[in-house]
Amino acid sequence: MPVVFTCVAFVAGYVGAIVSWPAIRTHVVGTAAEITALRVRAKELEDRIKGEL
């Protein structure tokens, strides 16, 4: 019985990983894009501040 439970748990975890991976990847890529956009805005602000000083 423990072997069956272990196999079922493994298959359930494997299927869960396959199903959830696209959502996780989209979240990570979206976060990376947001970080890039913030860095660009920070650089523009820094250049503007340096120009005024």
N, C-alpha and C positions, 0 to 999 in steps of 0.2 A: 504493500500500500504506500509506503513512503516513496518508493521509486516512481509510482504513478503520479503522486502529488508533485514531486520534483519535476517530472517531465511536463506536467500541465502548467506549473508555475513558469518553467523556462519558455514554453511556447507562448504563454500569455505575455510574458515580458518582451519576447522577440516581436510579437505582433504589435504590442503597444509602442515599441520603439519605431517600427516601420511606419505606423500610423501617425505618430507625433513628430517625426523628424522634419517634415516640410514646415510645420508651424514653428518649430524651434529655429530652423535655419532662417526662415523669413524674419523672425524676431531679431536674431543676431545680425543679419545683413541690414535690417532697418536701423538697428542701434549703431552699426558702423557708419551708415550714411549720415545719421544724425550727428555723430561725433565729427565727421568730416565737415559738415555744414557749420557746426559751432566753431571749429578751428578756423575756417575761412572768415567767419564773422569776427572772431577775435583778432585775426591778423589785420582785417580792414580797420577795426577800431584802434588797434595799436598804431597803425600807420597814420590814421587821422590825428591821434593824440600827439604823435611825434612831430607832425606837421604844424601843430598849433604851438608847440613849445619853442 
